[in-house]
Amino acid sequence: MVLEVALIDVLPGHEDAFAAAYAQGHPVLAGAPGCRSVRMTRGIESPTRFVLLVEWDSVEAHEENFRATDRFTQWRELLGPHFAGPPLVEHFIDVPA
């Protein structure tokens, strides 16, 4: 399992519209093959900052089953107009205890 973490800063005043766009786009992302879960969080101290957390079967599942498809185009058309800049996206794996 791979965790995608996307740090997203939205334009001031767009917070509610961004959240509504996320609600509309959630099924597009969550329905991608290899997507295990999707969660969006919003900053308390920085309310224009959101963090998207997506669990994927693999980095390839993210890249090939979402980013390289029309699903990504739909996703960006919904959420992209609210971005203050490009999101910072990285992949992580669990560290054994």
C-alpha positions in Angstrom: 0.0 0.0 0.0 1.2 3.5 -0.9 -0.1 6.7 0.6 -0.4 9.7 -1.6 -0.2 13.0 0.3 -1.2 16.2 -1.6 -0.7 19.6 0.1 -3.2 21.9 -1.6 -3.4 25.7 -1.0 -6.6 27.2 -2.4 -7.4 30.8 -3.2 -8.7 32.9 -0.3 -12.4 33.0 -0.4 -12.6 29.7 -2.4 -12.6 27.3 0.6 -16.3 26.4 0.5 -16.3 26.2 -3.3 -13.3 23.9 -3.2 -14.9 21.7 -0.6 -18.0 21.4 -2.8 -15.8 20.6 -5.8 -14.1 17.9 -3.8 -17.5 16.4 -2.8 -18.4 16.3 -6.5 -15.1 14.9 -7.6 -14.7 12.3 -4.8 -16.4 9.5 -6.7 -14.2 10.2 -9.7 -11.0 9.6 -7.7 -12.4 6.9 -5.3 -13.6 4.9 -8.3 -10.2 4.6 -9.9 -8.9 1.0 -10.0 -6.3 0.5 -7.2 -7.7 3.3 -5.1 -8.3 2.0 -1.5 -9.5 5.2 0.3 -9.7 8.9 -0.1 -9.8 11.5 2.6 -9.5 15.3 2.5 -8.6 17.4 5.5 -8.7 21.2 6.1 -6.2 23.3 8.1 -7.4 24.9 11.3 -4.7 27.4 11.6 -4.5 27.8 7.8 -8.0 27.4 6.5 -7.0 27.8 2.9 -4.7 24.7 3.2 -6.1 21.3 2.5 -4.4 17.9 2.6 -5.6 15.1 0.4 -4.7 11.6 1.6 -5.2 8.7 -0.9 -4.3 5.1 -0.3 -3.3 3.3 -3.5 -2.3 -0.3 -4.2 0.9 1.1 -5.7 2.4 4.2 -7.2 1.7 2.7 -10.6 -2.0 2.4 -9.7 -2.0 6.1 -9.0 -0.1 7.1 -12.1 -1.6 4.6 -14.6 -5.1 4.2 -13.3 -5.8 7.8 -12.4 -3.2 10.4 -13.6 -3.0 9.0 -17.1 -6.8 8.8 -17.6 -9.8 11.0 -18.1 -10.6 10.7 -14.4 -7.6 13.0 -13.7 -8.8 15.5 -16.3 -12.3 15.5 -14.7 -10.8 15.9 -11.2 -8.6 18.8 -12.2 -11.4 20.6 -14.1 -13.5 20.5 -10.8 -10.8 21.3 -8.3 -8.1 23.1 -10.3 -9.8 26.5 -10.6 -9.6 26.9 -6.8 -5.8 26.2 -6.5 -3.6 29.0 -5.4 -0.7 27.1 -7.0 0.3 23.6 -8.0 -0.3 21.0 -5.2 2.7 19.4 -3.7 2.2 15.6 -4.2 4.4 12.8 -2.7 4.0 9.1 -2.1 4.8 7.4 1.2 5.1 3.9 2.5 4.6 2.7 6.1 7.6 2.3 8.4 7.5 -1.0 10.4 7.2 -0.6 14.1 
